[in-house]
Amino acid sequence: MQRYFLNEADINGNMVTISGDDFHHIARVMRMGPGERIITVKGNGMTAVAEISEITDDAVIGTVTEWKNEEKELPVRVVIASGLPKGDKLEYIVQKGTELGAVEFIPFIAARSVVKWDHKKVGKKLERLQKISKEAAEQSHRTVIPAIKEPMTADQLAGYASGFNHKLIAFEEEAKRGETSVLASVLKDITAGQSILFVFGPEGGLADKEIEKLTDAGFMACGLGPRILRTETAPLYALSAVSYHVELLR
């Protein structure tokens, strides 16, 4: 069954109303009709099977036939801050990172980012990334849509990090030195309900001043194995490592 996220306003008792892009997908792309079933997800993560009862010119009307208690989310909150990369790499990170369980993505305005976002176009870029996040969450059967935050500098990240239990910087110089203990130690000790903020540099890596600023804010630099990973690969490695430790090993 196809999965669609709903706003609270779209739900009235056991009746659901789907409009906008999701209406178009159901009625025009999937060509569904009355009697067919879909999965709907409320903002609080509750999911339900709904049977389509009517399709109007601009909305799909359905009736909930079964509420489901799904456990699809990582037991820890993982937030990814990615140094602005070239091309569509950030879209790739958001899409695959959503599939792997991240709850939030932060475009990081790093000193060595070649890409500079035009402030007039930031809104459209974030809207595009949020759409990718939503579609990936539906595809991977998530019960929440990861949020896309406003771009942040190292100074802003340092302040934002205060509410996290664990703060890590993926730093290639640590990998070159063979550092392997920091990430493993954090994942060994982390408990359900805790949070991790990972910071990743752009293609050119992180500047020394950024490392200093973030470590002063309580971040720990860590390696991600003996190989040097691309900026779009490193976040996915980190998320996979988290999933392995907190879901498969336990």
C-alpha angles and dihedrals in degrees: 000000000000116000126223132181117226135200118231088252089062093063125072111172105301094342121098129193121198122192140155120036093349091054089052091049093050098042104031107024102032092027092214123173142193113308095033119116133228136178115246124194124203123214091257091058096257112140132203140182109238128191116216110240101171141006115204129183092279110012145047115224119202142171123226110240100173137014114217131204103212126181105200103133128094110258088234128053113245121190121189122208109190125191106239104270131197125272119348096332093116090055088053091049091050094047097047094034089056090052089052095051110264113155099201142017127205121195102223118213096214126187092242097044107127090197116078117190116225104236089223090061099042093096093055092045092052090046090053092049091047090053090051089049092051094048092047091048090053093047094049094044095244119167094214133044112231113240124239110217129206113271114275136200123222089264091054092046090052090056095042092052095068093093096054127098093213129026120190136180117203099220121181093207088063089052090050089053090052096248109170107150107075101066092037091051093049093049092046093054102035117111133203113283095028124117139227128199112200120194120200127185127229123254091291094051129232124314120239091245090055092050090049094048093049096044088051086057092055102270121142121214114229141178124234099215129299097299126080109241129207118251091254094046100049097067090050091050090051094049091048090051091051092049092049093051101041100034112024101033093045 
